Amino acid sequence: MDAVGAMQTPCLKTANDSGGWKAELTLGFTDRGDKTVVGHKTQLGPLAIQRPLYPEGDVCHTYLLHPPGGVVGGDELLIHATTHCGAHALVTTPGATKFYRSEGKIARQKQILTAKSGSCLEWLPQENIFFPTGQVRIDTEIHLESDALFMGWEMHCFGRPALNECFESGKVWGKTQVFVDGKNILTENVQLLGGDKSILNSGLQGFPMMGSFFITARTADDLEMVQDLLRDFTSHNELVIGATQIEQLIVVRALGKWTEPMLEAFALIWQQFRHQWFGYVPEPPRIWAT
């Protein structure tokens, strides 16, 4: 998460036992009546947010910032984001999150996302880029209450394909869990060993990128709508994408060569659900195009 713009508060360096950065950011979004605001924020170490933006009027657009510019072995990042009843927040990042090379220390990042009943949370960060030899543990917990709306994606890039650099060594592992009213309805594990041909060829099918998009389903036609949208991408030789439904959750999974086609597909789905939920099609955040 590259740092751009002014941060709300200064942060002090906080080291953990491994000598890396230890950072924690907690955000609580509340309905002020005329718009959603960051009603609660606590910050430890180098994690921050830009001043919230309101390109849609009442929706709180929030950019996560990590001033060091990348995550290295020994760093530990923890992010909590919660929307309370009546709130609508969109959280993204101003750039890709880079997990750099490591000589053995583990970089850890965890996000705990909660949408309370009657609220809407959109977790739409730009991609994670894992450099060769990196040792990365990355976890996501999504907690949804009945009558909450949620859209959230994660995009992982193994190596830097633009530089013809593969993830020939290192390790990335972790899991994503989704809970609805406390019930675990989905657990997805990620474990990739650099240079493991079986994973690269059978799991990733030779693609350097993978992505998942999770969306709360409100009608019986939601999955069909997503599948109709994805037909425009079925002949795309740089993207393989499909959708399934698990109880009240739609899961879109993608493999790709580059970020742009995957983001284009995800953004199209995001816009259509926004139209269905709120009656208008939003413009993508301008930061995605920079």
ABEGO torsion letter per residue (X at the ends): XBBBEBBABBBBBBBBAAGBBBBBBBBBBBBAGABBBBABBBBBEBBBBBBBBBAAGABBBBBBBBAAGBBBBGBBBBBBBBBBBGBBBBBBBABBBBBBBBAGBBBBBBBBBBBBBGBBBBBBBBBBBBBBGBBBBBBBBBBBBBGBBBBBBBBBBBEBAAAGBBBABEBBBEBBBBBBGGBBABBBBBBBBBGBAAAAAAAAGGBABBBBBBBBBABAAAAAAAAAAAAAAAABAABBBBBBBBEABBBBBBBBABAAAAAAAAAAAAAAAAAAAAGBBBBBBAAAAX
